[in-house]
Amino acid sequence: MVMQVHAGEIPIHRGHLLSEEDLLIRNHILNLMTQMKTDWTDSKWTSSQMDGIEKRLSEMEKDELVRLSGKSCEITSLGRPFIRNVCMAFDARLLEKAPTTQVFSKTV
């Protein structure tokens, strides 16, 4: 940025630097949204992170919205209208920043 200032340019950068975990989350959500399934066999997530995701998905599995098998998640035909809710279970950043009260409308 200093070089840009000396060159008479405005040092503006727009965007967000993604961590390795952000890229993993993005990949799983993209897979779910486009292919209705994702697999974390080769994922670099820790077992505690995966346990948290599986725990958040367990109620959806009971309601037959998703099918969990080993290290994969598939959205069922019943679960398609709830795809955003399924994806939210994978989004660690969303959970970290979740307010204690409802700010906007719910997904469903």
C-alpha positions as CSV (number, residue, x, y, z in Angstrom):
1,M,0.0,0.0,0.0
2,V,2.8,2.4,0.7
3,M,4.1,1.9,-2.8
4,Q,0.7,2.8,-4.1
5,V,0.5,6.0,-2.1
6,H,4.0,7.0,-3.4
7,A,2.8,6.3,-7.0
8,G,-0.1,8.6,-6.5
9,E,-2.7,5.8,-6.5
10,I,-5.5,5.4,-4.0
11,P,-4.6,2.3,-1.9
12,I,-8.1,0.8,-1.7
13,H,-8.5,-3.0,-1.4
14,R,-11.9,-4.5,-1.4
15,G,-12.6,-8.0,-0.3
16,H,-12.0,-10.5,2.4
17,L,-9.0,-12.8,2.9
18,L,-10.2,-16.3,3.4
19,S,-8.5,-18.7,5.8
20,E,-8.1,-22.4,5.0
21,E,-11.2,-23.1,7.1
22,D,-13.2,-20.5,5.2
23,L,-12.3,-22.2,2.0
24,L,-13.3,-25.6,3.3
25,I,-16.7,-24.2,4.5
26,R,-17.2,-22.6,1.1
27,N,-16.4,-25.8,-0.7
28,H,-18.9,-27.9,1.4
29,I,-21.6,-25.3,1.0
30,L,-21.1,-25.0,-2.7
31,N,-21.3,-28.8,-3.0
32,L,-24.5,-28.9,-1.1
33,M,-26.1,-26.1,-3.0
34,T,-25.1,-27.5,-6.5
35,Q,-24.9,-31.3,-6.0
36,M,-27.1,-31.8,-3.0
37,K,-24.3,-33.7,-1.2
38,T,-20.9,-33.2,0.2
39,D,-18.1,-35.5,1.4
40,W,-15.5,-34.7,4.0
41,T,-13.3,-37.8,3.7
42,D,-10.3,-35.8,2.6
43,S,-11.2,-32.7,4.7
44,K,-8.7,-31.1,7.0
45,W,-11.3,-30.4,9.6
46,T,-10.7,-31.8,13.1
47,S,-12.9,-34.5,14.5
48,S,-14.4,-32.0,17.0
49,Q,-15.4,-29.7,14.2
50,M,-17.0,-32.6,12.3
51,D,-18.7,-33.8,15.5
52,G,-20.3,-30.3,15.9
53,I,-21.6,-30.4,12.3
54,E,-23.0,-33.9,12.7
55,K,-24.6,-32.9,16.0
56,R,-26.2,-29.8,14.3
57,L,-27.4,-32.1,11.4
58,S,-28.8,-34.9,13.7
59,E,-32.3,-33.3,14.1
60,M,-32.5,-32.8,10.3
61,E,-31.5,-36.5,9.9
62,K,-34.3,-37.5,12.3
63,D,-36.7,-35.5,10.2
64,E,-35.3,-37.2,7.0
65,L,-34.1,-33.9,5.5
66,V,-30.5,-35.2,5.2
67,R,-28.8,-38.6,5.1
68,L,-25.5,-38.8,7.0
69,S,-23.4,-41.8,6.2
70,G,-19.8,-42.1,7.4
71,K,-18.2,-38.9,6.2
72,S,-20.8,-37.5,3.9
73,C,-24.1,-35.6,3.9
74,E,-26.8,-35.9,1.2
75,I,-29.9,-33.7,1.1
76,T,-33.0,-35.7,0.6
77,S,-36.0,-34.7,-1.6
78,L,-37.8,-33.7,1.6
79,G,-34.8,-31.6,2.6
80,R,-34.5,-29.5,-0.6
81,P,-36.7,-26.7,0.6
82,F,-34.4,-26.5,3.7
83,I,-31.1,-26.5,1.9
84,R,-30.1,-23.1,3.4
85,N,-30.7,-24.5,6.9
86,V,-28.5,-27.6,6.1
87,C,-25.7,-25.3,4.8
88,M,-25.9,-23.2,8.0
89,A,-24.8,-26.3,10.0
90,F,-21.5,-26.2,8.1
91,D,-20.9,-22.4,8.5
92,A,-18.7,-22.1,11.6
93,R,-18.3,-18.3,11.1
94,L,-22.1,-17.8,11.1
95,L,-22.3,-19.7,14.4
96,E,-19.5,-17.7,16.0
97,K,-21.3,-14.4,15.1
98,A,-24.8,-15.6,15.9
99,P,-26.7,-13.0,17.9
100,T,-28.4,-14.1,21.1
101,T,-31.7,-12.6,19.8
102,Q,-33.4,-12.8,16.4
103,V,-32.3,-9.8,14.3
104,F,-33.8,-10.6,10.9
105,S,-36.4,-13.1,9.6
106,K,-35.7,-16.8,9.9
107,T,-34.9,-18.9,6.9
108,V,-38.2,-20.8,7.2
